[in-house]
Amino acid sequence: MLVGALASAQAILAALLIVVGGTVEGYGYGLSLGTKWPYTRGMARLAKAGDPEVWHRIIATLLGLNSLVILVLKPALPEITGFVLIALTALLGMATLYVLAGKAPSLFQGLHDLLAYLTLLTYLLIATDSQTNLGVYLLTKTPLHSFLLVLFLGGVVTGQRGFKKPIGHFVKPNTLAQWIWVVHGLSALLFTLTLAYFVRIYTVAFILLMVQIGVGVLVYQAVNKSAEKPGILVPVHQLLTVLILVSMFFNLSVPLPFLG
């Protein structure tokens, strides 16, 4: 009972952390604390000033501490998995700071984002007392395969532009960032087709994805218009991604007239 409650709180924190991370990107705070992680001087003052990067690190710390409590209370495979994922995400969190500073490959940003969502998924499994571990769940939940690919490539797009460079408008890709964005778009198309195939089970996720695609195009335009501060659309993009994952996890479905 207690572990379930703590895991529910953990899932909420993990989702919040993702959205706050989007806020960090959207308003250009990625390197506001430098490359020292997780702590640096002046964090209390910056937190009061509303720096989202400070809150991102505070939430990450709470997530880590709570995972340790859960692990002590119930040292089973799912709880161990959650703890390890958080530790790996934290390590990659340090690496992403160097990605933003242009000192590490964008691949690390993609892996960081992927692990962040796997952490959320793990604690959803624990909170609902699922008898399925993360590995088996991923193998049996077909739409998650393309979903996670979209996530990874989206992170690589972010890392490639480093929170400060536009992707650029193009007809034919000319830069690495543009090629990655194209592959990201193709992976989103694959995910769309996959969800369309399973639409009777995941109608809510499919509806959210239609909105997400529109928001994604707007994010692309915003990044090209103001690369350092594309604005509120970035955290909205992340929030919709979280909602898509949660709706798939709970198999949320509503009647659609054209499905009969």
Long-range contacts (C-beta under 8 A, 24 or more apart in sequence): 2-73, 3-70, 3-73, 3-74, 3-79, 3-126, 4-126, 4-127, 4-128, 4-129, 6-66, 6-69, 6-70, 6-73, 7-70, 7-82, 7-123, 7-126, 7-127, 8-123, 8-127, 9-66, 10-63, 10-66, 10-67, 10-70, 10-82, 10-123, 10-126, 10-127, 11-120, 11-123, 11-124, 11-127, 13-59, 13-62, 13-63, 13-66, 14-63, 14-116, 14-119, 14-120, 14-123, 15-120, 15-242, 15-246, 16-59, 17-56, 17-59, 17-60, 17-63, 17-116, 18-116, 18-117, 18-120, 18-238, 18-241, 18-242, 19-235, 19-238, 19-239, 19-242, 20-52, 20-55, 20-56, 20-59, 20-235, 21-56, 21-116, 21-238, 22-234, 22-235, 22-236, 22-237, 22-238, 22-239, 23-52, 23-234, 23-235, 24-52, 24-53, 24-56, 25-158, 25-163, 25-230, 25-234, 25-235, 26-229, 26-230, 26-231, 26-232, 26-233, 26-234, 26-235, 27-52, 27-229, 27-231, 28-163, 28-164, 28-228, 28-229, 29-53, 30-97, 30-100, 30-163, 31-97, 31-100, 31-101, 31-163, 33-57, 34-97, 35-94, 35-97, 35-98, 35-101, 37-90, 37-93, 37-94, 37-97, 38-90, 38-93, 60-89, 60-90, 60-93, 63-119, 64-90, 70-126, 77-133, 78-122, 78-125, 78-126, 78-130, 78-133, 78-134, 79-126, 81-122, 81-133, 81-134, 82-119, 82-122, 82-123, 82-126, 85-115, 85-118, 85-119, 85-122, 86-119, 88-115, 89-115, 89-116, 89-119, 96-159, 99-159, 99-162, 100-159, 100-162, 100-163, 100-164, 101-162, 102-162, 105-159, 106-155, 106-156, 106-157, 106-158, 106-159, 106-160, 106-162, 106-180, 107-156, 107-159, 108-159, 109-155, 109-156, 109-158, 109-159, 110-151, 110-152, 110-153, 110-154, 110-155, 110-156, 110-159, 111-152, 111-155, 112-155, 113-151, 113-152, 113-154, 113-155, 113-158, 114-148, 114-151, 114-152, 114-155, 117-148, 117-151, 117-241, 117-242, 117-245, 118-148, 120-242, 120-245, 121-245, 121-249, 124-246, 124-249, 141-248, 142-194, 142-198, 143-191, 143-194, 143-195, 143-198, 143-202, 143-205, 143-248, 144-248, 145-194, 146-187, 146-190, 146-191, 146-194, 147-191, 147-244, 147-245, 147-248, 149-187, 149-190, 149-191, 150-184, 150-187, 150-188, 150-191, 151-241, 153-180, 153-183, 153-184, 153-187, 154-184, 156-180, 156-184, 157-181, 157-184, 161-223, 161-227, 163-227, 163-228, 164-227, 164-228, 165-227, 166-223, 166-224, 166-225, 166-227, 167-220, 167-223, 167-224, 168-224, 169-224, 181-220, 188-213, 188-216, 199-256, 199-259, 200-253, 200-259, 201-251, 201-253, 202-247, 202-248, 202-251, 202-252, 202-253, 203-252, 203-253, 203-254, 203-255, 203-256, 203-259, 204-247, 204-252, 204-253, 204-254, 205-244, 205-247, 205-248, 205-252, 207-254, 208-240, 208-243, 208-244, 208-247, 209-244, 211-240, 212-237, 212-240, 212-241, 212-244, 215-240
